[in-house]
Amino acid sequence: MSERRERLGLGALLAATFMTQVDGFVVNVASPSIQSDLDAGFDQIQFVGAAYVIAFGALMVTGARLGDRVGHRTVFLWGVAGFTLTSLLCGIALDAELLIVARFLQGATAAFMAPQVLAIIRATVPDPDRLAKAISVYGVVIGLGVISGIAGGGLIVEADIAGLGWRPALLVNVPVGIAILALGGLLPRTVPKASHRLDLAGAALTIVAAPALLVPLVFGPGGPAWLWLGVPVALVVSVVLVNQQRRLHRDGGDPLFPPRVVTAPGMRLSLLTVLALFATNSGLFLVFTYYLQTGLRFTPLTAALMFVPLGIGFSLGSAANRRVGRLVSTPTPVWGCGLLAAVLVASAAVVQAPESTQAPMLVAVVTLAGFGQGLVVSPLVAGILGRVRPAEAGAASGMATTVTQFGLALGVAVAGVWYRTVLGATPGDPGVPFADHATAFAATALLLAASATCAGLVSVRLHHLPGAKAAAATVPAPAEPEGAAAPTPVAMSTIRRTG
C-alpha cells in the first residue's frame, strides 16, 4: 500500500473514531436547546443521551464478533453508512420520541462501526514502528473527540447556525460520513477466519441483559424506581447467558464470549482495571460539571469549555505514551492511574481556596487528569489484545468495550449519589451555600481517587503476571490483521444537565 493511500485510509478510520467520541458527548451541551425546541420533558432528554449509550453497550460485542466473521472492512463501511443515515435522522427529528429512536439507532450503528477500527489500522500499517505511532494518534483523536463533543457542541449551539439551534451539532456527521464512505475503497480487506456461525442466541441474551443493567445505572437514583427492576432481570438473563455460552463451547461451537478469552491469564484483572478507570473518569466528568455550573455558577458554555484542557491532556498523554514508557521501568498505566489519583486528591484541596481563584487551578487539575488518563488507555488496550490469539481479539475487545460502558454508567451513578448525599440537596437547588458545594466536590474527588488507586494497584498486579511484558507490548503483532479492536473509552453521555 502506497504511503499516500495509507494516510488517506488512516484518515477515514480516525474520522470514524472521532465521530463516535463526539456523539457520546454532544447532546449533553445541547440538552437545554433540545428540550426547549422540542418541548420535551427532562426524562425524555435523559433518554436522548442514554439511548445512544445503551445501544452502543448492548451491541458492541456482537459488532466486534461480526467483523471477525464477515470481514472488518465490510462491517465498518456498513456501520459508517448506518451512522451517517441515523445522524441525519437525529438532526431532522421533529419531536423527542423520534429523536430518542434515532439516537438508539445511532448508537447501534456505532457499535458495529467502532470495533473494526484498530483491526483495519493493523492491516493498513504493516510496519511495527509506524503501527505504534498510528495507535498513539488514535488516542490523540479520542481526546480531540472529547473536546469537540463537549466544547465544540456548545459552540455550535451558541452560534445557532442558520437558526437551526442544536441540529447542526448532529448533522455535521453527515458530510463526514459521506467522505469516509468515499475513501472506503482505500481500506484493505481483512479475510474472515471464523468458521462458525455468529452466536445469535448469545447475542440476543446480551441485548437483553446489557440494557437491563445499563438503564438503571445511567439514570441513577434520580430515575423512575421501576427502572431498577432491570437489575434482577439482568442477573437472571446473565445466568442463562453463562450456561448457554458454556454449553455452546462444550458442543464445539463458537460462543460470543469464548471461555478461553474470559479465562486468559490476566484478562479478568485487565477488565477490572477498565471498570475502575472508566468509573473514575465518568464520575469526574459528572461532578466537575455539577460543581462548575451549580457551585461556581458558570454558564453551560463556559463549563463546557473548561473540559477542553482535559481533552488536550488526554491527547498529550496518548502521544507521549511510548516516550514515557522508555523512560520508566514501571508500566505507564501504573503511572497514569497514580497521577490521576494524586490530581483528584489535589482537587479536593483546590476547591477549598477562595472562589475567585479556583478557575485557573481547576484548569491545571483537569489537564493533568487528562494526561494521566492518556497514559493508561493505549497500553491497557494493547495489553488486553495481547492476552489472546489474534482470531479471538474481536471477542476480547468487545468484552472490554462493554465493561467500559458499565464502568462509565457505574461511575455516574455512584459519584452522583455520593455528591448529592454530601451536598444534602439536589445540585441546582437555590439557597445551597457555596461551601457545601465545595465540600461535596472534595468528598467525591477523594472517593474517585480511591477508585483510581484501585485501578493502579490492579495494574501493578498485572505487571507481575507471567508474560505480562509481552502482553503489554505497544500493539499486537501486525502479522495477523484480522482480529483486533479496542474499547472506545468515552463513548458515553456522562455529563448531565444540572439546571
C-alpha positions in Angstrom: 0.0 0.0 0.0 1.4 3.4 -1.0 2.1 5.9 1.7 -0.5 8.3 0.4 -3.1 5.6 0.2 -2.2 4.6 3.7 -2.6 8.1 5.1 -6.0 8.6 3.4 -7.2 5.2 4.8 -6.0 6.1 8.3 -7.7 9.5 8.0 -11.0 7.8 7.2 -10.6 5.4 10.2 -9.7 8.1 12.6 -12.6 10.3 11.4 -14.9 7.5 12.3 -13.4 7.2 15.7 -13.7 11.0 16.1 -17.4 10.8 15.2 -18.3 8.2 17.8 -16.5 10.2 20.5 -18.2 13.4 19.6 -21.7 11.9 19.6 -21.1 10.3 23.1 -20.9 13.9 24.5 -22.5 16.4 22.1 -26.1 16.1 23.4 -25.1 16.9 26.9 -24.3 20.5 26.0 -27.2 20.7 23.5 -29.8 19.3 26.0 -31.3 22.6 27.1 -31.7 23.7 23.5 -33.2 20.3 22.5 -35.6 20.4 25.4 -36.8 23.9 24.6 -37.1 23.3 20.8 -38.9 20.0 21.0 -41.0 20.9 24.1 -39.7 17.8 25.8 -39.7 16.7 29.4 -36.5 16.2 31.4 -37.0 12.4 31.4 -37.1 12.5 27.6 -34.0 14.5 27.4 -32.2 11.9 29.7 -33.3 9.2 27.3 -31.9 11.2 24.3 -28.4 10.8 25.9 -29.0 7.4 27.4 -30.4 5.7 24.2 -27.0 6.1 22.4 -25.1 4.6 25.4 -27.5 1.7 25.9 -27.5 0.6 22.3 -23.7 1.1 22.0 -23.0 -1.0 25.1 -25.5 -3.8 24.2 -24.4 -4.4 20.7 -20.6 -3.8 20.9 -19.6 -7.5 21.4 -21.9 -8.6 18.6 -20.4 -5.9 16.3 -16.9 -7.0 17.1 -17.6 -10.7 16.5 -19.5 -10.0 13.3 -16.3 -8.3 12.0 -14.4 -11.5 12.7 -16.8 -13.4 10.5 -17.9 -11.1 7.7 -14.7 -9.0 7.4 -13.8 -5.9 9.3 -13.9 -3.5 6.3 -17.3 -4.7 5.2 -18.9 -4.3 8.7 -17.1 -1.0 9.2 -18.5 0.6 6.0 -22.0 -0.7 6.7 -21.7 0.8 10.2 -20.5 4.2 8.8 -23.4 4.2 6.3 -25.9 3.5 9.1 -24.3 6.0 11.4 -24.5 8.7 8.7 -28.1 8.0 8.0 -29.1 7.9 11.7 -27.2 11.1 12.3 -29.4 12.7 9.6 -32.5 11.3 11.3 -31.3 12.8 14.6 -30.8 16.2 13.0 -34.2 16.4 11.4 -36.2 14.8 14.2 -39.5 16.7 14.8 -40.2 15.5 18.3 -38.4 14.0 21.3 -39.8 10.5 20.7 -38.3 10.4 17.1 -35.0 11.8 18.4 -34.8 9.0 21.1 -35.4 6.3 18.5 -32.8 7.9 16.1 -30.2 8.1 18.9 -30.8 4.5 19.8 -30.2 3.5 16.1 -27.2 5.8 16.0 -25.7 4.0 19.0 -26.4 0.6 17.4 -24.7 1.5 14.2 -21.7 2.9 16.1 -21.4 -0.4 17.9 -20.8 -2.1 14.5 -18.5 0.6 13.2 -16.2 1.3 16.2 -14.9 -2.2 17.0 -13.4 -2.5 13.5 -11.1 0.5 13.5 -8.0 -0.9 15.1 -8.3 -4.2 13.2 -8.2 -2.2 9.9 -5.4 0.0 11.2 -3.3 -3.1 11.8 -4.0 -4.3 8.3 -3.3 -0.8 6.8 0.0 -0.2 8.6 2.2 -3.3 8.5 5.4 -1.7 9.8 5.5 -2.2 13.6 7.0 1.3 14.3 4.5 3.1 12.2 1.8 1.0 13.6 2.7 2.1 17.1 2.6 5.7 16.1 -0.8 5.2 14.5 -2.1 3.7 17.7 -0.8 6.8 19.5 -2.6 9.1 17.0 -5.7 7.0 17.6 -5.5 8.0 21.3 -5.0 11.7 20.4 -8.1 11.6 18.2 -10.1 10.2 21.1 -9.0 13.2 23.2 -9.9 15.6 20.3 -13.3 13.9 20.1 -13.9 14.7 23.7 -13.0 18.3 23.2 -15.2 18.6 20.2 -18.2 16.8 21.7 -18.2 18.9 24.9 -16.9 22.3 23.8 -17.4 22.2 20.1 -21.0 21.1 20.6 -21.5 24.1 22.9 -20.1 26.5 20.4 -22.2 25.2 17.6 -25.4 25.5 19.7 -24.3 29.0 20.8 -23.7 30.0 17.2 -27.2 29.0 16.2 -26.1 28.3 12.6 -28.9 29.2 10.1 -31.3 29.4 13.0 -31.1 25.6 13.4 -30.0 25.7 17.1 -28.8 22.2 18.2 -29.4 20.4 14.9 -26.0 21.2 13.2 -24.3 19.5 16.2 -25.7 16.2 14.9 -26.0 16.9 11.2 -22.2 17.6 11.0 -21.7 13.8 10.9 -23.5 13.5 7.6 -20.8 15.1 5.3 -18.0 13.4 7.4 -19.7 10.0 7.0 -20.1 10.5 3.2 -16.4 11.4 3.0 -15.4 8.3 4.9 -17.5 6.1 2.6 -15.9 7.8 -0.4 -12.5 6.7 1.0 -13.7 3.2 1.9 -12.2 1.6 -1.2 -8.7 2.6 0.1 -9.1 0.4 3.2 -7.6 -3.1 3.0 -9.8 -6.2 3.1 -9.4 -8.5 6.0 -10.2 -12.1 5.4 -12.6 -13.6 8.0 -11.2 -16.6 9.8 -14.1 -17.7 11.9 -15.6 -20.9 10.7 -18.7 -21.0 12.9 -21.9 -19.0 12.6 -22.4 -16.0 14.8 -23.8 -16.9 18.2 -27.2 -15.4 17.7 -28.6 -16.8 20.9 -25.8 -15.3 22.9 -26.2 -12.0 21.1 -30.0 -12.0 21.9 -29.4 -12.7 25.6 -26.7 -9.9 25.7 -29.0 -7.4 24.0 -31.5 -8.1 26.9 -29.1 -8.3 29.8 -26.9 -5.3 29.0 -29.7 -2.6 28.7 -31.5 -4.1 31.7 -28.4 -3.3 33.8 -27.2 -0.2 32.0 -30.5 1.7 32.1 -30.8 2.0 35.9 -27.1 2.8 36.2 -27.3 5.5 33.6 -30.3 7.2 35.2 -29.2 6.5 38.8 -31.4 7.1 41.8 -32.9 10.1 40.2 -34.7 8.0 37.5 -38.0 6.2 37.9 -38.0 3.5 40.6 -39.3 0.9 38.2 -36.1 1.0 36.1 -34.3 -0.8 38.9 -36.5 -3.9 38.1 -34.0 -4.3 35.3 -31.2 -5.4 37.8 -32.8 -8.7 38.8 -33.8 -9.2 35.1 -30.2 -8.7 34.1 -29.0 -11.1 36.7 -31.4 -13.9 35.6 -30.6 -13.4 32.0 -26.9 -13.3 32.7 -27.1 -16.7 34.4 -28.9 -18.1 31.4 -26.2 -16.5 29.2 -23.3 -18.1 31.1 -24.9 -21.5 30.9 -25.7 -21.1 27.2 -22.1 -20.0 26.5 -20.7 -23.0 28.3 -23.0 -25.4 26.6 -22.2 -24.0 23.2 -18.4 -24.2 23.9 -18.8 -27.8 25.1 -20.7 -28.7 21.9 -17.8 -27.4 19.8 -19.5 -24.1 18.8 -18.0 -20.6 19.0 -19.7 -18.6 21.8 -20.0 -14.9 21.8 -17.8 -14.9 25.0 -15.3 -17.7 24.5 -14.3 -19.2 27.8 -10.6 -19.3 26.7 -10.8 -15.5 26.3 -12.6 -14.9 29.6 -10.0 -17.1 31.4 -6.9 -15.9 29.6 -4.2 -15.0 32.1 -4.7 -11.5 33.3 -7.9 -10.9 31.4 -10.2 -10.6 34.4 -7.7 -8.2 36.1 -7.5 -6.2 32.9 -11.3 -5.9 32.7 -11.4 -4.9 36.4 -8.8 -2.2 35.6 -11.1 -1.0 32.7 -14.1 -0.9 35.0 -12.3 1.1 37.8 -10.6 3.5 35.4 -13.7 4.5 33.4 -15.9 4.6 36.5 -13.4 7.2 37.8 -13.4 9.1 34.6 -17.2 9.4 34.2 -17.6 10.3 37.9 -15.1 13.1 37.5 -16.9 14.4 34.4 -20.2 14.4 36.2 -19.2 16.1 39.5 -16.9 18.6 37.7 -19.9 19.7 35.7 -22.1 19.8 38.8 -19.5 21.9 40.6 -18.8 24.4 37.8 -22.4 25.1 37.0 -24.1 24.9 40.4 -21.1 25.8 42.7 -19.1 28.3 40.7 -22.2 29.3 38.7 -20.5 29.1 35.3 -22.7 29.2 32.3 -23.2 25.8 30.5 -20.9 27.0 27.6 -18.2 28.2 30.0 -18.4 24.9 31.9 -18.1 23.0 28.6 -15.0 25.0 27.6 -13.4 24.1 30.9 -13.3 20.5 29.6 -11.0 21.5 26.7 -7.9 21.2 28.8 -8.9 17.6 29.8 -9.1 16.6 26.2 -5.8 18.3 25.4 -4.2 16.5 28.3 -5.6 13.1 27.2 -4.2 13.7 23.7 -0.8 14.7 25.0 -0.7 11.7 27.4 -1.6 9.3 24.5 1.0 10.9 22.3 3.7 10.7 25.0 2.9 7.1 26.0 5.8 5.4 24.2 8.3 8.0 25.2 7.3 7.8 28.9 7.4 4.0 28.7 11.1 4.2 27.6 12.0 6.5 30.5 10.5 4.5 33.3 10.6 0.8 34.3 7.1 0.7 35.8 4.3 0.3 33.3 2.7 3.6 32.1 -0.8 2.6 33.3 0.5 2.5 36.9 2.0 6.0 36.5 -1.2 7.2 34.8 -3.5 5.9 37.5 -1.2 7.2 40.2 -1.2 10.7 38.6 -5.0 10.6 38.3 -5.4 9.7 41.9 -2.9 12.4 43.1 -4.7 15.0 40.9 -8.1 14.1 42.4 -6.7 14.4 45.9 -5.2 17.8 44.9 -8.5 18.9 43.5 -10.2 18.3 46.9 -7.8 20.9 48.3 -8.2 23.3 45.3 -11.9 23.8 45.9 -11.2 25.0 49.5 -9.4 28.0 48.0 -11.3 31.3 47.6 -14.0 31.0 44.9 -12.5 33.7 42.7 -9.1 32.0 42.5 -10.2 28.4 41.6 -10.7 28.6 37.9 -7.0 28.5 36.8 -6.2 25.9 39.3 -9.1 23.7 38.1 -7.8 24.1 34.6 -4.4 22.7 35.7 -6.2 19.9 37.6 -8.3 18.7 34.6 -5.2 19.0 32.3 -3.2 16.7 34.5 -6.1 14.3 35.0 -6.5 14.0 31.2 -2.7 13.4 30.8 -3.0 10.6 33.4 -5.9 9.1 31.6 -4.0 9.2 28.3 -1.1 7.3 29.8 -3.4 4.4 30.7 -5.8 3.8 27.8 -3.5 2.7 24.9 -1.3 0.3 26.8 -4.3 -1.1 28.6 -6.0 -1.8 25.2 -2.8 -3.3 23.9 -2.4 -5.5 27.0 -6.0 -6.9 26.6 -5.4 -7.7 22.9 -2.0 -9.2 23.7 -3.5 -11.8 26.1 -5.5 -13.6 23.4 -4.9 -15.1 19.9 -5.5 -12.7 17.0 -8.6 -14.6 15.9 -10.1 -14.0 19.4 -9.2 -10.3 19.7 -12.7 -9.3 18.4 -14.3 -11.1 21.4 -11.7 -9.6 23.8 -12.1 -6.1 22.6 -15.9 -6.3 22.5 -15.9 -7.5 26.1 -13.5 -4.7 27.1 -15.7 -2.1 25.5 -18.8 -3.5 27.1 -17.1 -3.3 30.5 -16.1 0.3 29.6 -19.7 1.2 29.2 -20.7 -0.4 32.5 -17.8 1.4 34.2 -18.9 4.7 32.8 -22.5 4.1 33.9 -21.4 2.9 37.3 -19.2 6.0 37.9 -22.1 8.3 37.0 -24.5 6.5 39.4 -22.1 6.2 42.4 -20.5 9.6 42.1 -23.8 11.3 41.5 -25.4 9.7 44.6 -22.4 10.5 46.8 -22.2 14.1 45.6 -25.9 14.7 46.3 -25.7 12.9 49.6 -22.8 15.0 50.9 -24.4 18.2 49.5 -27.7 17.4 51.2 -29.6 18.8 48.3 -30.1 18.5 44.6 -27.5 20.4 42.6 -29.1 23.5 41.2 -31.4 24.0 44.2 -31.4 27.6 45.3 -30.0 28.6 48.6 -27.3 26.0 48.9 -24.1 27.6 50.3 -21.0 27.6 48.2 -19.1 25.9 50.9 -21.4 22.9 50.7 -20.8 22.6 47.0 -17.0 22.6 47.7 -17.4 20.0 50.4 -19.4 17.8 48.2 -16.9 18.0 45.4 -14.0 17.4 47.7 -15.6 14.3 49.2 -16.5 12.9 45.8 -13.0 13.6 44.5 -11.5 11.6 47.3 -13.8 8.7 46.5 -12.8 8.8 42.9 -9.1 9.0 43.9 -9.7 5.7 45.8 -11.1 4.2 42.6 -8.1 5.4 40.5 -5.8 4.0 43.2 -7.5 0.6 42.9 -7.0 0.7 39.1 -3.3 1.4 39.7 -2.9 -1.4 42.2 -4.5 -3.9 39.7 -2.2 -2.6 37.0 0.8 -3.4 39.3 -0.6 -6.9 39.8 -0.9 -7.3 36.1 2.7 -6.3 35.6 3.8 -9.1 37.8 1.9 -11.8 36.0 3.8 -14.3 33.8 4.1 -13.0 30.3 2.9 -9.5 31.3 5.7 -7.7 29.4 4.7 -9.5 26.2 1.1 -8.8 26.6 1.7 -5.1 27.4 3.6 -4.5 24.2 2.8 -1.3 22.4 0.5 -3.1 19.9 -0.2 -6.8 19.0 1.9 -8.2 16.2 0.7 -6.9 12.9 1.1 -10.2 11.1 -2.5 -11.2 12.0 -4.6 -8.2 11.0 -8.0 -9.8 11.2 -8.7 -9.8 14.8 -8.3 -6.6 16.7 -10.5 -3.9 18.0 -10.4 -1.7 21.1 -12.5 -0.2 23.7 -13.9 3.2 22.9 -13.1 5.0 26.1 -15.5 7.9 26.1 -18.5 6.9 24.0 -21.0 7.6 26.6 -23.1 10.6 27.8 -21.7 11.1 31.3 -22.3 14.8 31.8 -25.9 15.6 32.7 -27.7 18.8 32.7 -28.0 20.1 36.2 -30.3 23.0 36.0 
